């Protein structure tokens, strides 16, 4: 098991910079997500990359055609 230790400082705005060697190793880019998990007294960090073509990029892209304000009420009341 390889152990890499890097240090970051919490900025005035409570932001933390991921060291460049870690960003490069995991291929992290802008808008990738960081998950913070607290287990007992330890913090575990996981990176979630926003891959090209991922489902998250499709949100809001589906063309539902034109919608009038009353259309939503009609659908809701017909259920």
Secondary structure as UniProt FT lines:
FT   TURN            12..13
FT   HELIX           20..26
FT   TURN            30..31
FT   STRAND          33..39
FT   TURN            40..41
FT   STRAND          42..48
FT   TURN            52..53
FT   HELIX           55..57
FT   TURN            58..61
FT   HELIX           69..78
//
